[in-house]
Amino acid sequence: MASPTMATLDVTQEAAVKPSVLNLADESSMIDEVNNSQYIATPSVASVSWDDLDPTDTRDLQIKVDDPQKHVTSMETYITFRISTKTSRAEFDDSEYSVRRRYNEFLWLRARLTEAYPTHIVPPLPEKHSLLGQLDRYQRDFIRSRMALLHRFMNRVADHPVLSCNDSFKLFLVSKPSEFAVHRSRGRSVLNRVSESLHGLTTAGVQSRSPEIQRVLDYAEKLSDKLTALEKASSRIHKDKTVMIGEMQRLHPTLTLMSASEPELGPLLRAAAGAVSRCAAAEQAVTDAQPAQLEQPLREYVLYAEAIREALGRRDAVQAQFEATAAEIQRKEAERAQVNAGHAPSGLSWVFSRATPEALKAEEEKLGKQLHQLKVDLESLNDRLECANSNLLADMERWEKLKVRDISQLLGTMGDSQINFYEECLASWESALAVSEMTLDPARDRPSAN
């Protein structure tokens, strides 16, 4: 196999997702050759810095996703991310781990979690790039956004009391490349079959849901619509601000040049040019931070609404099985009543058969056995449905608390950013205004003749 080259990409995250700051090295100075192994080298734990952790964070499992690297082989080009783990949980042999994983491996992990806990809300992953986005998938903005959302995904799973105890999750965090590849290959065919099965089941309809579950579905659909509208508005604002910043930056040299040909207005024009330049720089800082502060959290919650609907679909599949089994019991009960009345049951098998007492008795015994098994299945499905409802509602309660916390932090950060921006602009124009007053009243600051 051809030896791949590996480059660390400069996709520095200005406003990182807590608890870690995703600061990365410059691509131009970090081009290294990877060894001839078919597996990606495991990074050293010693190379991971935890200095950026929140000192008040007392979680027993802390994860950060950073350090994207581009790998180029004769067969493909792909990006890997470093997954660093710090833990005090007893099931881990060490307290710190560091591995590299690519996006497809995150997909594998989420599929395994969905397989293991179909009625829990499994946190979302960033979407795959579209066909049109193939050329942009190695751009810094795309990689930065994907890295931030992968970081969120890993920490959402780590904070979940059920998902974080999954064996595949632990394996994803700690296993060396060769061990991880073997484990993935073993479960691939089974996982594909399970995924196809789940996809088929989620399309099943149900007669009616409980009021609590129906409210969850209605809420998820409305929330998705609202967040999508916010996301689109945010994107338009970002584009408009980018255009405005460009115009402001062009205004600065225009005013500066004009000041050279207007001696009396020169100081005022230069002061205005300085104010415009400082306001443009402040606006640029706010605009640069917008993807991390607003767009990425909104995108995650849009995806989260879809994850809730997926979990509801898997829960509905259990209810559909329950309803189908209950209907089958009713049909078999009707057939048995018909047989007990001395009539042959409907069905092609009885068209050419005689309804003798012996045949009817044998049919009654067969129906009795079938009904017994169906009732056992119905009881099991009822237990599964109650468990599914409990899991879903518990996850929704937990998610609601996270949503309130996240959106409060998001709006607080945005508010602080806007206040700082307007204070900078106010100070810049107050300075220019002082020059304007001096221009209009030259004697204002002259010393007295006395």
C-alpha distance (Angstrom), angle and dihedral (degrees) to the residues before:
residue distance angle dihedral
M1 . . .
A2 3.77 . .
S3 3.74 116.4 .
P4 3.80 109.9 -109.3
T5 3.76 124.4 -136.9
M6 3.77 118.5 -132.1
A7 3.78 128.7 -154.3
T8 3.78 128.7 -175.5
L9 3.79 107.1 -132.6
D10 3.77 124.1 -136.7
V11 3.79 101.5 -127.6
T12 3.78 99.1 138.3
Q13 3.79 111.7 -173.6
E14 3.79 110.0 -136.7
A15 3.80 98.1 -166.5
A16 3.76 103.4 26.3
V17 3.75 128.1 -159.6
K18 3.77 108.9 -103.2
P19 2.97 139.4 -87.9
S20 3.80 90.8 39.3
V21 3.78 135.3 36.6
L22 3.78 111.4 -133.2
N23 3.80 101.2 -143.1
L24 3.79 115.2 163.1
A25 3.79 137.4 -172.3
D26 3.80 126.1 -106.3
E27 3.79 115.0 -86.4
S28 3.78 95.8 -139.3
S29 3.80 93.2 62.1
M30 3.81 98.6 40.4
I31 3.83 108.1 64.0
D32 3.81 108.9 136.5
E33 3.78 135.9 167.7
V34 3.80 117.4 -119.0
N35 3.80 119.4 -140.0
N36 3.80 122.0 -103.6
S37 3.80 93.8 -97.8
Q38 3.78 115.3 122.5
Y39 3.79 88.4 -132.6
I40 3.79 129.5 74.1
A41 3.79 112.5 -104.8
T42 3.81 115.3 -105.6
P43 3.82 111.2 -119.4
S44 3.77 119.6 -122.6
V45 3.80 116.8 -101.2
A46 3.80 87.8 -139.3
S47 3.82 89.5 64.1
V48 3.80 92.1 62.2
S49 3.80 117.8 93.6
W50 3.79 119.3 -153.0
D51 3.81 94.4 -179.9
D52 3.80 90.3 107.1
L53 3.80 93.9 61.6
D54 3.77 119.1 116.8
P55 3.84 104.2 -104.3
T56 3.82 89.4 -143.5
D57 3.81 91.7 57.3
T58 3.80 105.9 109.1
R59 3.80 99.6 170.2
D60 3.81 115.3 139.0
L61 3.82 91.9 -137.1
Q62 3.81 118.8 45.1
I63 3.80 123.4 175.7
K64 3.76 134.9 -179.5
V65 3.79 130.4 -173.3
D66 3.80 116.3 -152.8
D67 3.81 145.8 120.5
P68 3.84 101.9 70.6
Q69 3.79 113.9 -157.3
K70 3.77 129.1 -166.4
H71 3.80 116.0 -136.1
V72 3.79 121.0 -162.3
T73 3.80 122.1 -167.9
S74 3.78 133.5 162.8
M75 3.81 88.7 -99.5
E76 3.80 104.9 40.2
T77 3.77 149.2 -10.2
Y78 3.78 120.4 -130.5
I79 3.80 144.7 157.2
T80 3.79 126.6 -119.1
F81 3.79 128.0 -166.2
R82 3.77 129.2 -151.1
I83 3.82 113.5 -117.5
S84 3.81 110.8 -158.6
T85 3.79 120.1 -171.1
K86 3.78 131.2 -168.3
T87 3.79 116.7 -176.3
S88 3.78 145.9 160.9
R89 3.81 95.6 -165.9
A90 3.78 116.1 130.6
E91 3.82 95.1 -132.9
F92 3.83 90.4 66.6
D93 3.80 118.0 82.0
D94 3.81 94.2 -150.4
S95 3.77 134.1 31.9
E96 3.82 97.1 -130.1
Y97 3.80 134.5 38.0
S98 3.77 136.4 174.1
V99 3.81 125.9 -168.3
R100 3.80 138.8 157.4
R101 3.79 122.8 -121.8
R102 3.79 134.2 175.5
Y103 3.79 126.4 -140.9
N104 3.82 95.3 -98.1
E105 3.79 88.7 57.9
F106 3.79 90.4 55.4
L107 3.81 86.8 53.1
W108 3.80 88.8 52.5
L109 3.80 91.2 51.4
R110 3.80 93.9 50.8
A111 3.81 90.9 47.4
R112 3.81 90.2 52.6
L113 3.80 91.5 49.3
T114 3.81 90.4 49.1
E115 3.79 90.1 48.8
A116 3.80 92.2 50.2
Y117 3.82 96.6 42.0
P118 3.82 107.6 24.6
T119 3.81 95.1 164.8
H120 3.80 96.0 48.5
I121 3.80 122.2 88.7
V122 3.80 103.6 -108.2
P123 3.84 110.0 -156.9
P124 3.81 114.9 -108.8
L125 3.77 129.4 -106.0
P126 3.81 123.9 -142.9
E127 3.79 111.2 -90.0
K128 3.75 124.2 -98.1
H129 3.77 113.7 -99.5
S130 3.79 114.7 -91.7
L131 3.79 123.5 -116.8
L132 3.79 89.0 -100.9
G133 3.80 89.4 47.9
Q134 3.81 94.2 58.3
L135 3.79 91.2 99.2
D136 3.81 92.9 47.2
R137 3.80 98.9 49.1
Y138 3.82 92.3 95.6
Q139 3.80 94.0 47.3
R140 3.79 115.4 115.2
D141 3.81 95.7 -120.8
F142 3.81 91.9 52.8
I143 3.81 93.4 47.1
R144 3.82 91.8 45.1
S145 3.80 91.4 52.4
R146 3.81 93.7 45.5
M147 3.81 91.6 47.9
A148 3.81 92.0 51.8
L149 3.81 92.2 49.4
L150 3.82 91.9 46.5
H151 3.79 88.0 51.4
R152 3.80 89.7 52.4
F153 3.80 91.5 47.5
M154 3.80 93.8 52.6
N155 3.80 93.3 48.1
R156 3.82 92.4 46.0
V157 3.80 88.8 55.1
A158 3.81 92.3 43.7
D159 3.81 90.6 53.8
H160 3.81 94.1 48.9
P161 3.83 111.7 100.1
V162 3.82 93.1 -143.5
L163 3.80 107.5 28.8
S164 3.80 93.6 48.5
C165 3.82 90.9 61.5
N166 3.80 93.6 58.3
D167 3.81 115.6 122.2
S168 3.82 93.1 -136.5
F169 3.80 89.9 54.2
K170 3.79 91.0 52.9
L171 3.81 90.7 46.7
F172 3.81 89.7 51.1
L173 3.81 90.2 54.7
V174 3.79 100.9 44.3
S175 3.82 113.8 20.8
K176 3.77 123.7 106.1
P177 3.81 117.3 -119.3
S178 3.81 96.8 -100.5
E179 3.82 93.0 48.4
F180 3.78 91.9 45.6
A181 3.82 92.7 49.5
V182 3.81 91.2 52.3
H183 3.79 91.9 49.4
R184 3.81 92.1 48.9
S185 3.80 93.2 49.5
R186 3.81 92.1 50.6
G187 3.77 94.0 54.5
R188 3.80 98.8 36.7
S189 3.82 100.5 92.7
V190 3.78 93.5 41.9
L191 3.79 91.1 46.6
N192 3.80 91.8 51.2
R193 3.78 91.2 52.9
V194 3.79 91.9 47.8
S195 3.83 91.4 48.2
E196 3.80 91.2 51.4
S197 3.79 90.4 47.5
L198 3.81 92.7 49.9
H199 3.79 91.0 47.1
G200 3.80 89.9 54.6
L201 3.78 93.5 46.5
T202 3.79 95.2 50.2
T203 3.79 89.9 62.6
A204 3.81 92.0 61.1
G205 3.79 116.6 111.2
V206 3.79 126.8 -136.0
Q207 3.79 131.1 -148.8
S208 3.80 96.5 -128.6
R209 3.77 138.9 -21.2
S210 3.77 129.0 -139.2
P211 3.84 113.0 -93.3
E212 3.83 91.4 -110.0
I213 3.81 93.3 52.9
Q214 3.80 92.9 43.6
R215 3.79 89.8 52.9
V216 3.81 89.7 53.1
L217 3.82 90.9 52.5
D218 3.81 93.7 46.5
Y219 3.80 91.0 47.4
A220 3.82 93.5 49.1
E221 3.81 92.0 50.9
K222 3.81 94.2 47.7
L223 3.80 92.4 44.3
S224 3.79 91.3 51.3
D225 3.82 91.4 52.4
K226 3.81 92.8 48.5
L227 3.80 94.7 45.9
T228 3.79 91.9 47.0
A229 3.82 89.2 53.4
L230 3.82 90.1 49.3
E231 3.79 91.0 47.9
K232 3.81 91.8 52.4
A233 3.81 91.7 46.9
S234 3.81 90.6 49.3
S235 3.79 90.7 51.2
R236 3.81 91.8 50.7
I237 3.81 91.6 48.2
H238 3.80 90.1 50.1
K239 3.81 91.7 52.4
D240 3.81 93.2 45.5
K241 3.80 91.6 49.1
T242 3.79 91.1 49.8
V243 3.82 89.7 54.5
M244 3.82 91.4 46.4
I245 3.81 92.3 50.4
G246 3.79 89.8 53.1
E247 3.80 90.8 52.7
M248 3.83 91.7 47.7
Q249 3.79 90.7 50.5
R250 3.80 89.9 52.8
L251 3.81 90.5 48.8
H252 3.82 93.1 60.8
P253 3.85 98.0 65.3
T254 3.82 90.1 40.9
L255 3.80 91.9 57.9
T256 3.80 91.2 42.8
L257 3.79 92.6 53.5
M258 3.77 91.2 45.1
S259 3.82 90.6 54.2
A260 3.82 89.6 61.8
S261 3.80 91.7 61.1
E262 3.82 95.8 41.2
P263 3.82 107.2 60.9
E264 3.79 95.3 177.2
L265 3.80 93.6 47.5
G266 3.81 94.6 36.2
P267 3.82 98.0 102.9
L268 3.82 92.0 45.3
L269 3.83 93.6 47.3
R270 3.81 91.8 48.5
A271 3.81 90.4 48.2
A272 3.81 90.2 50.4
A273 3.80 90.6 47.4
G274 3.81 89.7 52.5
A275 3.81 91.5 48.7
V276 3.81 91.5 49.6
S277 3.81 90.9 48.5
R278 3.81 93.4 49.8
C279 3.82 91.7 46.5
A280 3.81 90.3 49.6
A281 3.82 90.6 50.9
A282 3.81 91.1 48.7
E283 3.81 90.9 48.1
Q284 3.79 89.9 48.3
A285 3.81 90.9 54.3
V286 3.82 91.1 50.9
T287 3.81 92.0 46.5
D288 3.81 93.1 47.8
A289 3.79 90.2 52.6
Q290 3.80 94.5 47.4
P291 3.84 97.5 86.3
A292 3.81 92.6 55.5
Q293 3.81 96.2 36.3
L294 3.79 99.1 44.0
E295 3.79 118.2 -2.3
Q296 3.81 98.9 52.6
P297 3.85 94.8 46.8
L298 3.82 90.0 47.1
R299 3.81 91.3 49.4
E300 3.80 90.8 50.3
Y301 3.80 91.9 51.9
V302 3.81 91.7 47.6
L303 3.81 86.8 54.0
Y304 3.80 90.1 44.3
A305 3.82 90.2 56.6
E306 3.80 87.6 54.0
A307 3.82 90.3 48.5
I308 3.81 89.1 53.8
R309 3.80 90.4 52.1
E310 3.81 89.8 49.0
A311 3.81 90.7 52.8
L312 3.81 89.6 47.7
G313 3.80 89.1 51.9
R314 3.81 91.4 53.5
R315 3.79 89.6 46.5
D316 3.83 89.3 50.1
A317 3.81 88.9 52.9
V318 3.82 88.8 62.0
Q319 3.80 90.9 48.4
A320 3.83 90.8 47.8
Q321 3.82 89.4 54.3
F322 3.81 89.6 47.8
E323 3.81 92.4 50.9
A324 3.81 92.8 45.3
T325 3.81 90.9 50.7
A326 3.82 91.6 48.0
A327 3.82 90.0 50.7
E328 3.79 90.5 49.0
I329 3.80 90.2 52.3
Q330 3.79 90.1 52.9
R331 3.80 90.6 50.4
K332 3.81 92.9 48.6
E333 3.82 91.0 46.7
A334 3.81 89.5 53.8
E335 3.80 90.6 49.3
R336 3.82 91.6 50.0
A337 3.81 91.1 49.7
Q338 3.79 88.7 52.1
V339 3.80 91.7 50.1
N340 3.82 91.5 47.4
A341 3.80 87.8 54.3
G342 3.79 89.2 57.5
H343 3.79 96.5 -105.6
A344 3.77 126.3 125.4
P345 3.81 112.4 -113.3
S346 3.76 118.4 -114.0
G347 3.76 116.2 -97.5
L348 3.77 141.7 101.7
S349 3.81 93.1 -96.6
W350 3.81 90.6 65.9
V351 3.81 97.5 47.6
F352 3.81 93.6 87.9
S353 3.83 96.7 26.8
R354 3.76 128.9 91.3
A355 3.79 116.6 -122.3
T356 3.79 94.7 -130.6
P357 3.82 119.3 168.3
E358 3.79 89.3 -109.8
A359 3.81 92.8 51.4
L360 3.79 92.2 46.5
K361 3.80 91.3 49.6
A362 3.81 91.2 50.5
E363 3.80 89.4 48.6
E364 3.79 91.2 50.3
E365 3.80 91.1 52.3
K366 3.80 91.0 48.9
L367 3.79 91.7 49.5
G368 3.81 89.9 48.3
K369 3.81 91.5 55.6
Q370 3.80 91.9 45.6
L371 3.79 91.6 49.7
H372 3.79 91.8 49.3
Q373 3.81 91.4 53.3
L374 3.79 92.0 44.2
K375 3.81 91.3 52.7
V376 3.79 90.4 49.6
D377 3.81 88.8 50.4
L378 3.81 90.7 47.2
E379 3.79 92.1 53.1
S380 3.79 90.4 49.1
L381 3.82 91.3 48.6
N382 3.80 90.4 48.5
D383 3.81 89.4 54.6
R384 3.80 90.3 47.9
L385 3.80 91.3 49.1
E386 3.80 92.6 50.4
C387 3.81 89.7 48.1
A388 3.82 90.5 48.0
N389 3.80 91.4 51.6
S390 3.79 91.2 47.5
N391 3.81 93.1 49.0
L392 3.77 93.4 47.0
L393 3.80 96.0 46.8
A394 3.83 92.1 45.7
D395 3.80 90.7 51.2
M396 3.81 90.7 47.4
E397 3.81 91.0 52.3
R398 3.80 90.5 50.1
W399 3.80 91.8 45.2
E400 3.82 92.5 49.8
K401 3.80 89.8 57.6
L402 3.80 91.3 48.5
K403 3.79 90.8 47.9
V404 3.81 92.7 53.0
R405 3.81 90.6 48.5
D406 3.81 94.8 45.6
I407 3.79 96.9 45.4
S408 3.82 91.2 45.3
Q409 3.80 89.5 52.9
L410 3.81 90.9 44.6
L411 3.80 93.6 52.4
G412 3.81 91.7 42.6
T413 3.80 91.4 52.6
M414 3.79 91.3 46.5
G415 3.81 90.7 48.7
D416 3.81 92.7 51.2
S417 3.80 90.5 46.9
Q418 3.80 92.6 51.3
I419 3.81 92.8 46.0
N420 3.81 91.1 51.6
F421 3.79 90.4 47.5
Y422 3.79 95.1 51.5
E423 3.81 92.4 43.3
E424 3.83 89.3 54.5
C425 3.81 91.2 48.3
L426 3.81 91.6 46.1
A427 3.80 92.2 51.3
S428 3.81 91.1 47.2
W429 3.79 94.5 52.0
E430 3.80 93.7 41.7
S431 3.79 86.9 57.9
A432 3.82 90.3 49.4
L433 3.82 90.1 46.4
A434 3.81 90.8 56.0
V435 3.80 89.4 55.4
S436 3.81 89.2 48.1
E437 3.81 91.8 54.4
M438 3.77 90.9 49.5
T439 3.82 89.9 50.8
L440 3.82 92.5 51.2
D441 3.85 93.2 44.9
P442 3.82 108.4 31.1
A443 3.82 92.2 174.8
R444 3.77 92.6 56.8
D445 3.77 97.8 93.5
R446 3.79 98.9 24.8
P447 3.79 115.5 119.3
S448 3.81 116.2 -105.2
A449 3.82 117.9 -96.8
N450 3.79 88.1 -126.7
